[in-house]
Amino acid sequence: MNGVAAGAGLNLALGCDLVIASDAARFSAIFVQRGLSIDYGGSWLLPRLIGMHKAKELAFLAEVIDAAEAERLGIVNRVVPADELDAAVETVAARLLQMAPIALAQTKHLLDQAFTVTFAEAVEAEAAAQVVNLSSDDAKEAVRAFMEKRNPASLGS
């Protein structure tokens, strides 16, 4: 994120798996200031990310917060200087590309359902995901690499 993410822009950011913001970024749930109620999934996303009281404060008051406050609240994962934003995003993307895609997809799914399942259901889903993971070539290479005390080669390729 760089610049201003207000209203729908903020809520689009809230729906992202990872958000890296420049120190120049600003955020606002500006809807009520424009005579509108919260929209674009913000009523569902915002309380889950920052808690109900803070979500109501941001939505009711429509204040603009800076990137540091957004990071403190959990709206963004990290803040970097504006001139380092592209490099920071490229670094994270490169790291993700080195990970096993099946394991990443399984992990994303498990985390996304965290608030809709019981603990027992979560543990059962984790076990089912591991069966899928362990049958993949990525997991086999990762286990070999661990045993050989080296980094896995070409996961996901």
Chimera marker file (.cmm) of the C-alpha trace (Angstrom):
<marker_set name="trace">
<marker id="1" x="0.000" y="0.000" z="0.000" r="1" g="1" b="0" radius="0.5"/>
<marker id="2" x="1.189" y="3.412" z="-0.894" r="1" g="1" b="0" radius="0.5"/>
<marker id="3" x="-0.924" y="6.542" z="-0.694" r="1" g="1" b="0" radius="0.5"/>
<marker id="4" x="-4.463" y="6.597" z="0.696" r="1" g="1" b="0" radius="0.5"/>
<marker id="5" x="-6.710" y="3.565" z="1.161" r="1" g="1" b="0" radius="0.5"/>
<marker id="6" x="-10.114" y="4.912" z="2.146" r="1" g="1" b="0" radius="0.5"/>
<marker id="7" x="-13.512" y="3.269" z="2.177" r="1" g="1" b="0" radius="0.5"/>
<marker id="8" x="-13.559" y="0.429" z="-0.331" r="1" g="1" b="0" radius="0.5"/>
<marker id="9" x="-9.782" y="0.746" z="-0.758" r="1" g="1" b="0" radius="0.5"/>
<marker id="10" x="-9.262" y="0.080" z="2.932" r="1" g="1" b="0" radius="0.5"/>
<marker id="11" x="-11.588" y="-2.894" z="2.862" r="1" g="1" b="0" radius="0.5"/>
<marker id="12" x="-9.869" y="-4.368" z="-0.175" r="1" g="1" b="0" radius="0.5"/>
<marker id="13" x="-6.616" y="-4.175" z="1.779" r="1" g="1" b="0" radius="0.5"/>
<marker id="14" x="-8.275" y="-5.828" z="4.778" r="1" g="1" b="0" radius="0.5"/>
<marker id="15" x="-9.129" y="-8.802" z="2.574" r="1" g="1" b="0" radius="0.5"/>
<marker id="16" x="-5.510" y="-9.370" z="1.542" r="1" g="1" b="0" radius="0.5"/>
<marker id="17" x="-3.433" y="-12.145" z="3.071" r="1" g="1" b="0" radius="0.5"/>
<marker id="18" x="-0.430" y="-9.860" z="3.583" r="1" g="1" b="0" radius="0.5"/>
<marker id="19" x="-0.224" y="-6.062" z="3.476" r="1" g="1" b="0" radius="0.5"/>
<marker id="20" x="3.015" y="-4.133" z="3.286" r="1" g="1" b="0" radius="0.5"/>
<marker id="21" x="2.585" y="-0.372" z="3.531" r="1" g="1" b="0" radius="0.5"/>
<marker id="22" x="4.888" y="2.511" z="2.857" r="1" g="1" b="0" radius="0.5"/>
<marker id="23" x="5.348" y="4.985" z="5.670" r="1" g="1" b="0" radius="0.5"/>
<marker id="24" x="3.416" y="7.420" z="3.465" r="1" g="1" b="0" radius="0.5"/>
<marker id="25" x="0.257" y="5.260" z="3.400" r="1" g="1" b="0" radius="0.5"/>
<marker id="26" x="-2.919" y="6.433" z="5.105" r="1" g="1" b="0" radius="0.5"/>
<marker id="27" x="-6.101" y="4.504" z="5.896" r="1" g="1" b="0" radius="0.5"/>
<marker id="28" x="-9.720" y="5.455" z="6.644" r="1" g="1" b="0" radius="0.5"/>
<marker id="29" x="-13.086" y="3.755" z="6.963" r="1" g="1" b="0" radius="0.5"/>
<marker id="30" x="-14.590" y="6.955" z="5.597" r="1" g="1" b="0" radius="0.5"/>
<marker id="31" x="-18.087" y="5.691" z="4.685" r="1" g="1" b="0" radius="0.5"/>
<marker id="32" x="-20.164" y="7.530" z="7.336" r="1" g="1" b="0" radius="0.5"/>
<marker id="33" x="-18.440" y="10.805" z="6.523" r="1" g="1" b="0" radius="0.5"/>
<marker id="34" x="-19.823" y="10.351" z="2.993" r="1" g="1" b="0" radius="0.5"/>
<marker id="35" x="-23.317" y="9.450" z="4.183" r="1" g="1" b="0" radius="0.5"/>
<marker id="36" x="-22.840" y="5.734" z="3.607" r="1" g="1" b="0" radius="0.5"/>
<marker id="37" x="-22.648" y="2.707" z="5.864" r="1" g="1" b="0" radius="0.5"/>
<marker id="38" x="-19.599" y="0.478" z="5.888" r="1" g="1" b="0" radius="0.5"/>
<marker id="39" x="-19.393" y="-1.613" z="2.740" r="1" g="1" b="0" radius="0.5"/>
<marker id="40" x="-17.133" y="-3.867" z="0.618" r="1" g="1" b="0" radius="0.5"/>
<marker id="41" x="-16.866" y="-6.491" z="3.344" r="1" g="1" b="0" radius="0.5"/>
<marker id="42" x="-15.568" y="-4.084" z="5.986" r="1" g="1" b="0" radius="0.5"/>
<marker id="43" x="-18.268" y="-4.971" z="8.510" r="1" g="1" b="0" radius="0.5"/>
<marker id="44" x="-17.007" y="-8.561" z="8.492" r="1" g="1" b="0" radius="0.5"/>
<marker id="45" x="-13.265" y="-8.006" z="8.033" r="1" g="1" b="0" radius="0.5"/>
<marker id="46" x="-12.520" y="-5.041" z="10.286" r="1" g="1" b="0" radius="0.5"/>
<marker id="47" x="-13.786" y="-6.483" z="13.611" r="1" g="1" b="0" radius="0.5"/>
<marker id="48" x="-12.021" y="-9.781" z="12.928" r="1" g="1" b="0" radius="0.5"/>
<marker id="49" x="-8.714" y="-8.023" z="12.343" r="1" g="1" b="0" radius="0.5"/>
<marker id="50" x="-8.742" y="-5.362" z="15.054" r="1" g="1" b="0" radius="0.5"/>
<marker id="51" x="-11.575" y="-6.196" z="17.465" r="1" g="1" b="0" radius="0.5"/>
<marker id="52" x="-15.091" y="-4.799" z="17.702" r="1" g="1" b="0" radius="0.5"/>
<marker id="53" x="-14.409" y="-1.667" z="19.760" r="1" g="1" b="0" radius="0.5"/>
<marker id="54" x="-11.593" y="-0.431" z="17.524" r="1" g="1" b="0" radius="0.5"/>
<marker id="55" x="-13.593" y="-1.352" z="14.418" r="1" g="1" b="0" radius="0.5"/>
<marker id="56" x="-16.504" y="0.761" z="15.655" r="1" g="1" b="0" radius="0.5"/>
<marker id="57" x="-14.172" y="3.633" z="16.470" r="1" g="1" b="0" radius="0.5"/>
<marker id="58" x="-12.673" y="3.623" z="12.968" r="1" g="1" b="0" radius="0.5"/>
<marker id="59" x="-16.052" y="3.146" z="11.257" r="1" g="1" b="0" radius="0.5"/>
<marker id="60" x="-17.991" y="5.680" z="13.371" r="1" g="1" b="0" radius="0.5"/>
<marker id="61" x="-15.379" y="8.459" z="13.443" r="1" g="1" b="0" radius="0.5"/>
<marker id="62" x="-13.975" y="7.968" z="9.909" r="1" g="1" b="0" radius="0.5"/>
<marker id="63" x="-10.586" y="9.237" z="11.035" r="1" g="1" b="0" radius="0.5"/>
<marker id="64" x="-7.528" y="8.909" z="8.821" r="1" g="1" b="0" radius="0.5"/>
<marker id="65" x="-4.784" y="6.832" z="10.446" r="1" g="1" b="0" radius="0.5"/>
<marker id="66" x="-1.177" y="6.640" z="9.371" r="1" g="1" b="0" radius="0.5"/>
<marker id="67" x="0.703" y="3.485" z="8.434" r="1" g="1" b="0" radius="0.5"/>
<marker id="68" x="2.311" y="3.119" z="11.861" r="1" g="1" b="0" radius="0.5"/>
<marker id="69" x="-1.106" y="3.110" z="13.558" r="1" g="1" b="0" radius="0.5"/>
<marker id="70" x="-2.433" y="0.686" z="10.939" r="1" g="1" b="0" radius="0.5"/>
<marker id="71" x="0.456" y="-1.645" z="11.748" r="1" g="1" b="0" radius="0.5"/>
<marker id="72" x="-0.133" y="-1.302" z="15.487" r="1" g="1" b="0" radius="0.5"/>
<marker id="73" x="-3.809" y="-2.192" z="14.995" r="1" g="1" b="0" radius="0.5"/>
<marker id="74" x="-3.037" y="-5.170" z="12.745" r="1" g="1" b="0" radius="0.5"/>
<marker id="75" x="-4.412" y="-3.700" z="9.518" r="1" g="1" b="0" radius="0.5"/>
<marker id="76" x="-1.007" y="-3.997" z="7.847" r="1" g="1" b="0" radius="0.5"/>
<marker id="77" x="1.751" y="-6.530" z="8.440" r="1" g="1" b="0" radius="0.5"/>
<marker id="78" x="4.669" y="-4.154" z="8.162" r="1" g="1" b="0" radius="0.5"/>
<marker id="79" x="5.601" y="-0.609" z="7.292" r="1" g="1" b="0" radius="0.5"/>
<marker id="80" x="8.668" y="0.302" z="5.259" r="1" g="1" b="0" radius="0.5"/>
<marker id="81" x="10.051" y="3.584" z="3.954" r="1" g="1" b="0" radius="0.5"/>
<marker id="82" x="8.275" y="4.611" z="0.742" r="1" g="1" b="0" radius="0.5"/>
<marker id="83" x="11.434" y="4.272" z="-1.334" r="1" g="1" b="0" radius="0.5"/>
<marker id="84" x="11.859" y="0.678" z="-0.112" r="1" g="1" b="0" radius="0.5"/>
<marker id="85" x="8.279" y="-0.485" z="-0.712" r="1" g="1" b="0" radius="0.5"/>
<marker id="86" x="8.821" y="-2.184" z="-4.081" r="1" g="1" b="0" radius="0.5"/>
<marker id="87" x="11.910" y="-4.020" z="-2.821" r="1" g="1" b="0" radius="0.5"/>
<marker id="88" x="10.105" y="-5.145" z="0.342" r="1" g="1" b="0" radius="0.5"/>
<marker id="89" x="7.185" y="-6.502" z="-1.693" r="1" g="1" b="0" radius="0.5"/>
<marker id="90" x="9.554" y="-8.272" z="-4.089" r="1" g="1" b="0" radius="0.5"/>
<marker id="91" x="11.392" y="-9.865" z="-1.145" r="1" g="1" b="0" radius="0.5"/>
<marker id="92" x="8.165" y="-11.209" z="0.355" r="1" g="1" b="0" radius="0.5"/>
<marker id="93" x="6.948" y="-12.437" z="-3.041" r="1" g="1" b="0" radius="0.5"/>
<marker id="94" x="10.275" y="-14.188" z="-3.661" r="1" g="1" b="0" radius="0.5"/>
<marker id="95" x="10.052" y="-15.896" z="-0.257" r="1" g="1" b="0" radius="0.5"/>
<marker id="96" x="6.515" y="-17.072" z="-0.966" r="1" g="1" b="0" radius="0.5"/>
<marker id="97" x="7.578" y="-18.436" z="-4.342" r="1" g="1" b="0" radius="0.5"/>
<marker id="98" x="10.197" y="-20.576" z="-2.558" r="1" g="1" b="0" radius="0.5"/>
<marker id="99" x="7.529" y="-22.200" z="-0.386" r="1" g="1" b="0" radius="0.5"/>
<marker id="100" x="5.588" y="-25.339" z="-1.203" r="1" g="1" b="0" radius="0.5"/>
<marker id="101" x="2.392" y="-24.185" z="-2.937" r="1" g="1" b="0" radius="0.5"/>
<marker id="102" x="0.250" y="-27.059" z="-1.664" r="1" g="1" b="0" radius="0.5"/>
<marker id="103" x="1.337" y="-26.405" z="1.917" r="1" g="1" b="0" radius="0.5"/>
<marker id="104" x="0.715" y="-22.663" z="1.506" r="1" g="1" b="0" radius="0.5"/>
<marker id="105" x="-2.759" y="-23.309" z="0.100" r="1" g="1" b="0" radius="0.5"/>
<marker id="106" x="-3.580" y="-25.751" z="2.901" r="1" g="1" b="0" radius="0.5"/>
<marker id="107" x="-2.309" y="-23.291" z="5.514" r="1" g="1" b="0" radius="0.5"/>
<marker id="108" x="-4.326" y="-20.423" z="4.035" r="1" g="1" b="0" radius="0.5"/>
<marker id="109" x="-7.479" y="-22.548" z="4.025" r="1" g="1" b="0" radius="0.5"/>
<marker id="110" x="-6.940" y="-23.670" z="7.633" r="1" g="1" b="0" radius="0.5"/>
<marker id="111" x="-6.363" y="-20.114" z="8.836" r="1" g="1" b="0" radius="0.5"/>
<marker id="112" x="-9.298" y="-18.735" z="6.846" r="1" g="1" b="0" radius="0.5"/>
<marker id="113" x="-11.703" y="-21.138" z="8.554" r="1" g="1" b="0" radius="0.5"/>
<marker id="114" x="-10.272" y="-20.552" z="12.042" r="1" g="1" b="0" radius="0.5"/>
<marker id="115" x="-13.258" y="-18.550" z="13.299" r="1" g="1" b="0" radius="0.5"/>
<marker id="116" x="-15.903" y="-20.883" z="11.925" r="1" g="1" b="0" radius="0.5"/>
<marker id="117" x="-14.803" y="-24.258" z="13.303" r="1" g="1" b="0" radius="0.5"/>
<marker id="118" x="-14.320" y="-25.757" z="16.734" r="1" g="1" b="0" radius="0.5"/>
<marker id="119" x="-10.882" y="-26.648" z="18.031" r="1" g="1" b="0" radius="0.5"/>
<marker id="120" x="-11.573" y="-30.336" z="17.405" r="1" g="1" b="0" radius="0.5"/>
<marker id="121" x="-12.647" y="-29.600" z="13.825" r="1" g="1" b="0" radius="0.5"/>
<marker id="122" x="-9.526" y="-27.490" z="13.299" r="1" g="1" b="0" radius="0.5"/>
<marker id="123" x="-7.242" y="-30.292" z="14.492" r="1" g="1" b="0" radius="0.5"/>
<marker id="124" x="-9.077" y="-32.783" z="12.291" r="1" g="1" b="0" radius="0.5"/>
<marker id="125" x="-8.748" y="-30.463" z="9.266" r="1" g="1" b="0" radius="0.5"/>
<marker id="126" x="-5.028" y="-30.023" z="10.021" r="1" g="1" b="0" radius="0.5"/>
<marker id="127" x="-4.552" y="-33.784" z="10.034" r="1" g="1" b="0" radius="0.5"/>
<marker id="128" x="-6.378" y="-34.096" z="6.701" r="1" g="1" b="0" radius="0.5"/>
<marker id="129" x="-4.226" y="-31.312" z="5.250" r="1" g="1" b="0" radius="0.5"/>
<marker id="130" x="-1.057" y="-33.080" z="6.373" r="1" g="1" b="0" radius="0.5"/>
<marker id="131" x="-2.131" y="-36.206" z="4.482" r="1" g="1" b="0" radius="0.5"/>
<marker id="132" x="-2.350" y="-34.076" z="1.327" r="1" g="1" b="0" radius="0.5"/>
<marker id="133" x="0.945" y="-32.329" z="2.110" r="1" g="1" b="0" radius="0.5"/>
<marker id="134" x="2.863" y="-35.511" z="2.863" r="1" g="1" b="0" radius="0.5"/>
<marker id="135" x="1.859" y="-37.058" z="-0.445" r="1" g="1" b="0" radius="0.5"/>
<marker id="136" x="3.335" y="-34.125" z="-2.377" r="1" g="1" b="0" radius="0.5"/>
<marker id="137" x="6.773" y="-34.049" z="-3.990" r="1" g="1" b="0" radius="0.5"/>
<marker id="138" x="7.411" y="-30.790" z="-2.123" r="1" g="1" b="0" radius="0.5"/>
<marker id="139" x="7.071" y="-32.459" z="1.273" r="1" g="1" b="0" radius="0.5"/>
<marker id="140" x="9.272" y="-35.359" z="0.214" r="1" g="1" b="0" radius="0.5"/>
<marker id="141" x="12.006" y="-32.950" z="-0.892" r="1" g="1" b="0" radius="0.5"/>
<marker id="142" x="11.609" y="-30.864" z="2.263" r="1" g="1" b="0" radius="0.5"/>
<marker id="143" x="12.003" y="-33.946" z="4.480" r="1" g="1" b="0" radius="0.5"/>
<marker id="144" x="15.075" y="-35.075" z="2.502" r="1" g="1" b="0" radius="0.5"/>
<marker id="145" x="16.560" y="-31.589" z="2.802" r="1" g="1" b="0" radius="0.5"/>
<marker id="146" x="15.916" y="-31.546" z="6.554" r="1" g="1" b="0" radius="0.5"/>
<marker id="147" x="17.588" y="-34.925" z="7.006" r="1" g="1" b="0" radius="0.5"/>
<marker id="148" x="20.541" y="-33.762" z="4.889" r="1" g="1" b="0" radius="0.5"/>
<marker id="149" x="20.728" y="-30.427" z="6.762" r="1" g="1" b="0" radius="0.5"/>
<marker id="150" x="20.192" y="-28.292" z="3.671" r="1" g="1" b="0" radius="0.5"/>
<marker id="151" x="17.522" y="-26.009" z="2.239" r="1" g="1" b="0" radius="0.5"/>
<marker id="152" x="14.887" y="-27.669" z="0.050" r="1" g="1" b="0" radius="0.5"/>
<marker id="153" x="15.504" y="-27.351" z="-3.678" r="1" g="1" b="0" radius="0.5"/>
<marker id="154" x="12.857" y="-26.054" z="-6.069" r="1" g="1" b="0" radius="0.5"/>
<marker id="155" x="9.682" y="-26.398" z="-4.023" r="1" g="1" b="0" radius="0.5"/>
<marker id="156" x="6.613" y="-25.836" z="-6.086" r="1" g="1" b="0" radius="0.5"/>
<marker id="157" x="8.288" y="-26.087" z="-9.456" r="1" g="1" b="0" radius="0.5"/>
<link id1="1" id2="2" r="1" g="1" b="0" radius="0.2"/>
<link id1="2" id2="3" r="1" g="1" b="0" radius="0.2"/>
<link id1="3" id2="4" r="1" g="1" b="0" radius="0.2"/>
<link id1="4" id2="5" r="1" g="1" b="0" radius="0.2"/>
<link id1="5" id2="6" r="1" g="1" b="0" radius="0.2"/>
<link id1="6" id2="7" r="1" g="1" b="0" radius="0.2"/>
<link id1="7" id2="8" r="1" g="1" b="0" radius="0.2"/>
<link id1="8" id2="9" r="1" g="1" b="0" radius="0.2"/>
<link id1="9" id2="10" r="1" g="1" b="0" radius="0.2"/>
<link id1="10" id2="11" r="1" g="1" b="0" radius="0.2"/>
<link id1="11" id2="12" r="1" g="1" b="0" radius="0.2"/>
<link id1="12" id2="13" r="1" g="1" b="0" radius="0.2"/>
<link id1="13" id2="14" r="1" g="1" b="0" radius="0.2"/>
<link id1="14" id2="15" r="1" g="1" b="0" radius="0.2"/>
<link id1="15" id2="16" r="1" g="1" b="0" radius="0.2"/>
<link id1="16" id2="17" r="1" g="1" b="0" radius="0.2"/>
<link id1="17" id2="18" r="1" g="1" b="0" radius="0.2"/>
<link id1="18" id2="19" r="1" g="1" b="0" radius="0.2"/>
<link id1="19" id2="20" r="1" g="1" b="0" radius="0.2"/>
<link id1="20" id2="21" r="1" g="1" b="0" radius="0.2"/>
<link id1="21" id2="22" r="1" g="1" b="0" radius="0.2"/>
<link id1="22" id2="23" r="1" g="1" b="0" radius="0.2"/>
<link id1="23" id2="24" r="1" g="1" b="0" radius="0.2"/>
<link id1="24" id2="25" r="1" g="1" b="0" radius="0.2"/>
<link id1="25" id2="26" r="1" g="1" b="0" radius="0.2"/>
<link id1="26" id2="27" r="1" g="1" b="0" radius="0.2"/>
<link id1="27" id2="28" r="1" g="1" b="0" radius="0.2"/>
<link id1="28" id2="29" r="1" g="1" b="0" radius="0.2"/>
<link id1="29" id2="30" r="1" g="1" b="0" radius="0.2"/>
<link id1="30" id2="31" r="1" g="1" b="0" radius="0.2"/>
<link id1="31" id2="32" r="1" g="1" b="0" radius="0.2"/>
<link id1="32" id2="33" r="1" g="1" b="0" radius="0.2"/>
<link id1="33" id2="34" r="1" g="1" b="0" radius="0.2"/>
<link id1="34" id2="35" r="1" g="1" b="0" radius="0.2"/>
<link id1="35" id2="36" r="1" g="1" b="0" radius="0.2"/>
<link id1="36" id2="37" r="1" g="1" b="0" radius="0.2"/>
<link id1="37" id2="38" r="1" g="1" b="0" radius="0.2"/>
<link id1="38" id2="39" r="1" g="1" b="0" radius="0.2"/>
<link id1="39" id2="40" r="1" g="1" b="0" radius="0.2"/>
<link id1="40" id2="41" r="1" g="1" b="0" radius="0.2"/>
<link id1="41" id2="42" r="1" g="1" b="0" radius="0.2"/>
<link id1="42" id2="43" r="1" g="1" b="0" radius="0.2"/>
<link id1="43" id2="44" r="1" g="1" b="0" radius="0.2"/>
<link id1="44" id2="45" r="1" g="1" b="0" radius="0.2"/>
<link id1="45" id2="46" r="1" g="1" b="0" radius="0.2"/>
<link id1="46" id2="47" r="1" g="1" b="0" radius="0.2"/>
<link id1="47" id2="48" r="1" g="1" b="0" radius="0.2"/>
<link id1="48" id2="49" r="1" g="1" b="0" radius="0.2"/>
<link id1="49" id2="50" r="1" g="1" b="0" radius="0.2"/>
<link id1="50" id2="51" r="1" g="1" b="0" radius="0.2"/>
<link id1="51" id2="52" r="1" g="1" b="0" radius="0.2"/>
<link id1="52" id2="53" r="1" g="1" b="0" radius="0.2"/>
<link id1="53" id2="54" r="1" g="1" b="0" radius="0.2"/>
<link id1="54" id2="55" r="1" g="1" b="0" radius="0.2"/>
<link id1="55" id2="56" r="1" g="1" b="0" radius="0.2"/>
<link id1="56" id2="57" r="1" g="1" b="0" radius="0.2"/>
<link id1="57" id2="58" r="1" g="1" b="0" radius="0.2"/>
<link id1="58" id2="59" r="1" g="1" b="0" radius="0.2"/>
<link id1="59" id2="60" r="1" g="1" b="0" radius="0.2"/>
<link id1="60" id2="61" r="1" g="1" b="0" radius="0.2"/>
<link id1="61" id2="62" r="1" g="1" b="0" radius="0.2"/>
<link id1="62" id2="63" r="1" g="1" b="0" radius="0.2"/>
<link id1="63" id2="64" r="1" g="1" b="0" radius="0.2"/>
<link id1="64" id2="65" r="1" g="1" b="0" radius="0.2"/>
<link id1="65" id2="66" r="1" g="1" b="0" radius="0.2"/>
<link id1="66" id2="67" r="1" g="1" b="0" radius="0.2"/>
<link id1="67" id2="68" r="1" g="1" b="0" radius="0.2"/>
<link id1="68" id2="69" r="1" g="1" b="0" radius="0.2"/>
<link id1="69" id2="70" r="1" g="1" b="0" radius="0.2"/>
<link id1="70" id2="71" r="1" g="1" b="0" radius="0.2"/>
<link id1="71" id2="72" r="1" g="1" b="0" radius="0.2"/>
<link id1="72" id2="73" r="1" g="1" b="0" radius="0.2"/>
<link id1="73" id2="74" r="1" g="1" b="0" radius="0.2"/>
<link id1="74" id2="75" r="1" g="1" b="0" radius="0.2"/>
<link id1="75" id2="76" r="1" g="1" b="0" radius="0.2"/>
<link id1="76" id2="77" r="1" g="1" b="0" radius="0.2"/>
<link id1="77" id2="78" r="1" g="1" b="0" radius="0.2"/>
<link id1="78" id2="79" r="1" g="1" b="0" radius="0.2"/>
<link id1="79" id2="80" r="1" g="1" b="0" radius="0.2"/>
<link id1="80" id2="81" r="1" g="1" b="0" radius="0.2"/>
<link id1="81" id2="82" r="1" g="1" b="0" radius="0.2"/>
<link id1="82" id2="83" r="1" g="1" b="0" radius="0.2"/>
<link id1="83" id2="84" r="1" g="1" b="0" radius="0.2"/>
<link id1="84" id2="85" r="1" g="1" b="0" radius="0.2"/>
<link id1="85" id2="86" r="1" g="1" b="0" radius="0.2"/>
<link id1="86" id2="87" r="1" g="1" b="0" radius="0.2"/>
<link id1="87" id2="88" r="1" g="1" b="0" radius="0.2"/>
<link id1="88" id2="89" r="1" g="1" b="0" radius="0.2"/>
<link id1="89" id2="90" r="1" g="1" b="0" radius="0.2"/>
<link id1="90" id2="91" r="1" g="1" b="0" radius="0.2"/>
<link id1="91" id2="92" r="1" g="1" b="0" radius="0.2"/>
<link id1="92" id2="93" r="1" g="1" b="0" radius="0.2"/>
<link id1="93" id2="94" r="1" g="1" b="0" radius="0.2"/>
<link id1="94" id2="95" r="1" g="1" b="0" radius="0.2"/>
<link id1="95" id2="96" r="1" g="1" b="0" radius="0.2"/>
<link id1="96" id2="97" r="1" g="1" b="0" radius="0.2"/>
<link id1="97" id2="98" r="1" g="1" b="0" radius="0.2"/>
<link id1="98" id2="99" r="1" g="1" b="0" radius="0.2"/>
<link id1="99" id2="100" r="1" g="1" b="0" radius="0.2"/>
<link id1="100" id2="101" r="1" g="1" b="0" radius="0.2"/>
<link id1="101" id2="102" r="1" g="1" b="0" radius="0.2"/>
<link id1="102" id2="103" r="1" g="1" b="0" radius="0.2"/>
<link id1="103" id2="104" r="1" g="1" b="0" radius="0.2"/>
<link id1="104" id2="105" r="1" g="1" b="0" radius="0.2"/>
<link id1="105" id2="106" r="1" g="1" b="0" radius="0.2"/>
<link id1="106" id2="107" r="1" g="1" b="0" radius="0.2"/>
<link id1="107" id2="108" r="1" g="1" b="0" radius="0.2"/>
<link id1="108" id2="109" r="1" g="1" b="0" radius="0.2"/>
<link id1="109" id2="110" r="1" g="1" b="0" radius="0.2"/>
<link id1="110" id2="111" r="1" g="1" b="0" radius="0.2"/>
<link id1="111" id2="112" r="1" g="1" b="0" radius="0.2"/>
<link id1="112" id2="113" r="1" g="1" b="0" radius="0.2"/>
<link id1="113" id2="114" r="1" g="1" b="0" radius="0.2"/>
<link id1="114" id2="115" r="1" g="1" b="0" radius="0.2"/>
<link id1="115" id2="116" r="1" g="1" b="0" radius="0.2"/>
<link id1="116" id2="117" r="1" g="1" b="0" radius="0.2"/>
<link id1="117" id2="118" r="1" g="1" b="0" radius="0.2"/>
<link id1="118" id2="119" r="1" g="1" b="0" radius="0.2"/>
<link id1="119" id2="120" r="1" g="1" b="0" radius="0.2"/>
<link id1="120" id2="121" r="1" g="1" b="0" radius="0.2"/>
<link id1="121" id2="122" r="1" g="1" b="0" radius="0.2"/>
<link id1="122" id2="123" r="1" g="1" b="0" radius="0.2"/>
<link id1="123" id2="124" r="1" g="1" b="0" radius="0.2"/>
<link id1="124" id2="125" r="1" g="1" b="0" radius="0.2"/>
<link id1="125" id2="126" r="1" g="1" b="0" radius="0.2"/>
<link id1="126" id2="127" r="1" g="1" b="0" radius="0.2"/>
<link id1="127" id2="128" r="1" g="1" b="0" radius="0.2"/>
<link id1="128" id2="129" r="1" g="1" b="0" radius="0.2"/>
<link id1="129" id2="130" r="1" g="1" b="0" radius="0.2"/>
<link id1="130" id2="131" r="1" g="1" b="0" radius="0.2"/>
<link id1="131" id2="132" r="1" g="1" b="0" radius="0.2"/>
<link id1="132" id2="133" r="1" g="1" b="0" radius="0.2"/>
<link id1="133" id2="134" r="1" g="1" b="0" radius="0.2"/>
<link id1="134" id2="135" r="1" g="1" b="0" radius="0.2"/>
<link id1="135" id2="136" r="1" g="1" b="0" radius="0.2"/>
<link id1="136" id2="137" r="1" g="1" b="0" radius="0.2"/>
<link id1="137" id2="138" r="1" g="1" b="0" radius="0.2"/>
<link id1="138" id2="139" r="1" g="1" b="0" radius="0.2"/>
<link id1="139" id2="140" r="1" g="1" b="0" radius="0.2"/>
<link id1="140" id2="141" r="1" g="1" b="0" radius="0.2"/>
<link id1="141" id2="142" r="1" g="1" b="0" radius="0.2"/>
<link id1="142" id2="143" r="1" g="1" b="0" radius="0.2"/>
<link id1="143" id2="144" r="1" g="1" b="0" radius="0.2"/>
<link id1="144" id2="145" r="1" g="1" b="0" radius="0.2"/>
<link id1="145" id2="146" r="1" g="1" b="0" radius="0.2"/>
<link id1="146" id2="147" r="1" g="1" b="0" radius="0.2"/>
<link id1="147" id2="148" r="1" g="1" b="0" radius="0.2"/>
<link id1="148" id2="149" r="1" g="1" b="0" radius="0.2"/>
<link id1="149" id2="150" r="1" g="1" b="0" radius="0.2"/>
<link id1="150" id2="151" r="1" g="1" b="0" radius="0.2"/>
<link id1="151" id2="152" r="1" g="1" b="0" radius="0.2"/>
<link id1="152" id2="153" r="1" g="1" b="0" radius="0.2"/>
<link id1="153" id2="154" r="1" g="1" b="0" radius="0.2"/>
<link id1="154" id2="155" r="1" g="1" b="0" radius="0.2"/>
<link id1="155" id2="156" r="1" g="1" b="0" radius="0.2"/>
<link id1="156" id2="157" r="1" g="1" b="0" radius="0.2"/>
</marker_set>
